Amino acid sequence: MERYQNLTDEELLNRYQTEQDTDCLGQLLQRYTLMLLAVSMKYLRKEELARDAVQQVFLKVIPELEKYKVTYFKSWIYQIAKNHCLIQLREQKKWGTPQPADQLPLEGNAAVDQEYWNEKEQSLNHLSEALTTLPEGQRECVTLFYLQKMSYRQVSEKTGMAVATVKSHIQNGKRNLRIALMPKKTSEGHGR
């Protein structure tokens, strides 16, 4: 997928739609995995549910792309994720699924609660941006290991890299993400 790294969303989408090149779709989904996780966390407020939602969105993308002509992939997939989460929330209400106490809104503190989720979403957006700065191998290994919860061996099998290379990419990727995120935290701290 490294050869697709420099292509724009529009180029990747066009190549997927005209040539059915699934690597192009994979590259697009990888670019926006963290954004989808942030959107899902914003609505569902529980990591496990958010991760499941991201996987469900991935499954919806292919049939949806066959039905519609998509021009702006990022905003389109954002809307798919948002709609999926809203449907999940409606289903919970419909069937009376009780929310754990840590998910219930804080009465009288709605502004504090909203600020918390806004900051959480902003942090995930910064992380998503920082992830795009990593070299392809590091980005792929970090995404598979941390977001898709694969083991070193599973990442190795999926990427074709040796386990030692996977471990190295993950370690270096974590370090590079930390470095990439430092200026954002520093600049935000001075802006307040």
C-alpha angles and dihedrals in degrees: 000000000000091000089063096050095098096045119105122242089255092052092048092047092048092049091049093049096044101035101023087233102171092191087068091054090046090054091050093049091047090053092056103034093105093046089052090049090051092050091047092048090050092058105027098034095203123094096219092051091045093052090049089050091053090052090048091051090051089054092049095050099076098052091040092052089053091055101043139044103234119200104170107038097185096055091039095054090043089057092047089054094046092049091047091053093047090052090050091051091049090050090052091052093043093054094036094241103182116234118229113250092252089060098049115106115258106247112233091006100079092128092053091047092049091047090052092053092044090054091046091051091047090051091050090048090052089049091049091051092047090050090059090059093061121098111262097256093050093045093049094048095045092048094049095043101044105024101033093034095229122162122241089259093050091049089049092052093046096048100033090234124133115259090244090054091049091052091048092049091049094048093046091042092054090049093047092048090052090051092046091051096048098078091049093054092045095048092046092051092056093046094065 
